[in-house]
Amino acid sequence: MNVYDTERMTGLLSLDGIRAVDSPDDADIIIINTCSVREKPEEKTYSEIGRYRRLKKKKGNLIIGVAGCVAQQRGEEIVRRFPCVDIVLGTQNVGKISELVSEVASGKKPVVKTEFYDNSNINIGSFGPFPRNPNRYTAFVTIIQGCNNFCSYCIVPYVRGREISRTSSDIMDEVRSLVDSGVFEITLLGQNVNSYRDPKGGQKFPELLRMISDIDGIYRIRFVTSHPKDMSDELISCFKDIEKLSSHIHLPVQSGSNRILKLMNRGYKVEDYIDKVERLKLVRADLAVTTDIIVGFPSEDASDFEETLSVMERVEFDNAFSFKYSERPGTAAARFEDGVTLREKSRRLEVLQDLQGRLTMKSNLKNIDSIYDVLATGPSIKNPKEITGRSDQNKIVNFKGTEDAIGSVVPVKIKRALNNSLWGEVIRP
């Protein structure tokens, strides 16, 4: 979502003739787009501001802005702490970036814009049109912003606001525009895409998926993130009916302990989660399931942690994003007594990630000798003589090829399984 917001800001500024540069040293404007979902990225924000503060001493006319979740959460505090910051731009004000840069350039500073708006006063689809990268073959499209769930550990409802869905007509227009610019694959974004509901027509998320799948030129559709409690029968059936829908779902479980899930205010039990995963795999046998897991949540004991490991082994996740619990000020969990030591959190995370590494390798080994249609997106990072892309299951696939393969769908037979990727050879016709 931050990548998408960054693209919007870059695009909007480009309409005023402001172009992106490769080095901060060459910039007249630096916007730091931020995340505060955990403590570490918030700390990185302040380090980045300090870095650019030194640059501003050399370039007195440099405009520094802070956008995103840290900006929303901290607001005026940022300019009090860092007088070098000229713009503080909250999550629902991204569309005003050009206006605020203009204000600062004309002498007004600092400018802080962190208001939240209700559904009648904001249209999160009203930020285009703006230029797109013609050499890009995949793209993000936000369909819903904010969250109404208030999981006890999560800062998102406080920094992104309540759920606001875009109209399906706005979304369809953006997707068609992306297709016209050469995009083959889109990823629909939302803190909980399952909650999407067109504010005008009333269409729900499964209906939106079917509408998008009918657009000529779309090769593959992905989405993140789904909330398990809102995984409906209609959405499960989409994996049976929509061929363009990727054979991958990211479904955060967060914990394998029902006691911890209740404290987290997740709204489902482990049994519900497993049932939905099993039903998904019944309609799409090759479905890859990835997840998010938090270790060391307040009061999590050894038995709670063991239950999480058991769920991982039962589901056999293809991959997992796992984190030590990080207290976020203002959330309900911040008031809980955190009896798990940092050392124990680190130990549990190491054990969990070791298990997930084995599960990921087991999953990857199953792909050997399989043939996948891979959308080639560019040179491999580790070996520029190879091309990289992703399979339908969202697994990274590298293969020997030339740059003329980029931007096309290539049949690749998997020959090797690595820890975080697959390697294969192109199947010639």
C-alpha positions, -999 to +999 in steps of 0.1 A: +000+000+000+029+023+007+044+015-027+011+024-043+008+057-024+044+065-034+035+059-070+005+082-067+026+110-052+053+106-079+027+106-106+008+137-092+041+157-089+050+147-124+019+165-137+035+197-124+067+189-143+085+176-112+104+144-121+120+117-099+158+116-096+180+087-086+200+103-058+189+124-028+219+147-035+202+157-068+168+163-053+150+195-046+122+176-028+125+145-006+093+127+006+098+100+031+068+077+029+065+058+062+051+028+080+043+024+117+029-011+119+059-020+140+085-001+161+114-007+138+101+010+106+091+040+128+127+042+141+140+040+106+118+071+097+136+092+123+170+080+111+161+090+075+149+124+086+183+129+104+202+119+073+183+144+051+185+171+078+223+171+072+217+173+035+194+203+040+222+222+058+241+220+025+210+228+003+190+254+021+161+252-004+156+215+000+120+206+008+116+176+032+083+159+036+071+130+058+041+110+045+022+079+055+014+062+088+041+078+110+031+112+097-006+104+105+002+091+139+028+118+151+016+149+132+028+182+147+052+162+169+074+156+139+080+192+131+086+200+167+112+173+169+126+179+135+123+216+124+139+206+091+106+189+080+085+212+058+055+189+051+037+163+072+012+144+050-013+120+065-026+088+049-059+103+036-042+134+022-018+119-003-038+134-032-029+169-019+009+164-023+012+189-052-008+215-034+014+213-002+046+213-021+034+245-039+026+261-005+060+253+009+078+266-022+059+299-019+072+304+016+045+288+039+060+262+062+057+239+079+025+224+065+008+196+085-022+179+069-035+149+089-073+152+089-094+121+085-125+123+064-158+104+064-171+085+034-190+114+021-160+137+020-133+116+004-130+096-028-098+076-027-101+070-064-098+107-074-060+110-077-054+103-114-049+103-142-011+103-140+017+088-160+027+052-156+059+034-162+056+019-198+081-008-190+062-022-161+042-054-163+027-057-129+009-030-108-009-024-075-045-011-073-060+000-040-097-009-038-103-002-001-085+019+025-086+017+063-099-010+086-128-015+110-115-046+128-094-031+156-072-061+163-058-054+197-021-052+185-027-032+153-022+005+147-038+006+112-073+018+121-058+047+139-034+058+111-054+047+080-089+054+094-121+035+089-129+015+058-135+035+027-142+016-006-136+030-040-163+028-066-160-002-089-161+022-119-130+040-106-112+007-101-122-006-135-111+026-152-077+024-134-073-013-144-081-006-180-056+023-180-029+000-166-037-026-193-034+000-220+001+010-206+013-026-209+004-041-175-005-078-175-009-085-138-026-065-111-026-069-073-057-055-056-049-039-023-067-033+010-061-039+047-091-063+043-101-067+007-129-090+019-147-060+033-149-042-001-183-029-010-190-005-038-204+027-022-226+033-052-236-001-067-232-022-036-210-049-053-190-070-030-154-082-034-162-115-053-184-095-078-155-070-083-131-099-090-155-113-117-158-078-133-121-073-135-115-108-148-137-098-178-113-070-189-094-080-220-056-079-215-055-090-179-034-121-175-035-126-138-052-111-107-038-112-072-050-096-040-038-089-005-048-090+023-078-112+033-091-114+068-100-151+078-132-141+095-145-125+063-135-153+039-169-159+024-183-189+004-186-166-026-149-156-024-139-193-021-159-201-052-140-175-071-109-197-069-130-223-087-146-201-113-120-174-122-091-188-142-073-155-141-072-155-103-038-165-090-033-198-072-021-180-041-038-165-011-022-145+018-043-153+048-028-141+081-034-165+110-013-145+135-014-173+162-023-209+165-037-205+200-074-197+204-067-180+237-042-156+220-065-151+190-092-139+214-068-115+231-059-103+197-096-097+188-092-116+156-128-128+154-122-165+145-109-197+160-081-219+148-106-245+137-124-219+115-091-209+099-081-245+091-116-252+077-114-223+053-079-232+041-091-268+035-121-256+015-099-233-006-076-262-015-106-283-024-116-259-052-080-250-062-057-280-056-024-262-063-033-232-041-003-217-022-011-203+012+011-177+029+005-161+062+015-136+090+024-147+125+032-128+156+053-144+184+056-133+219+022-116+221+015-105+257+009-136+280+018-161+252+032-191+270+050-222+258+018-241+251+004-212+230+035-211+210+035-249+205-001-246+192+012-221+166+039-245+155+012-273+152-010-251+130+020-244+107+028-281+104-009-289+096-015-262+070+021-264+056+023-227+047+043-220+016+058-190+033+052-169+064+060-133+074+068-136+111+076-110+137+082-105+174+053-086+190+059-049+190+038-027+212+021+001+193+010+031+214-027+037+215-037+001+207-056-021+232-027-046+235-004-017+247-024-019+280-017-056+284+010-068+307+038-081+285+054-110+304+074-124+275+110-113+276+127-100+245+152-129+247+123-154+247+106-136+218+138-139+198+141-176+206+106-183+196+109-164+164+141-183+155+123-217+162+093-206+141+114-193+112+135-225+112+103-246+109+089-223+082+122-226+063+118-264+062+081-261+052+090-237+024+117-260+010+093-289+012+067-269-008+094-258-033+106-293-039+071-304-049+075-280-079+104-298-095+095-310-130+064-289-130+059-265-159+047-230-150+037-200-171+060-173-157+054-136-163+090-124-169+094-090-152+131-083-155+167-094-149+174-116-119+188-096-090+215-121-082+224-131-117+218-104-144+223-131-171+191-147-159+155-135-161+131-135-131+093-136-127+067-153-106+046-184-110+009-185-106+015-195-070+035-163-065+068-181-062+099-164-076+112-183-107+146-176-123+156-190-157+182-185-184+169-161-210+175-129-228+159-095-223+134-100-251+116-124-228+108-096-204+071-086-206+060-119-219+046-151-204+072-179-206+067-216-200+094-227-176+101-263-163+113-263-128+147-280-123+159-268-089+143-257-056+160-231-035+152-217-001+133-187-014+129-193-051+127-218-080+151-222-110+141-237-143+146-239-180+124-224-208+103-250-226+108-243-263+078-249-287 
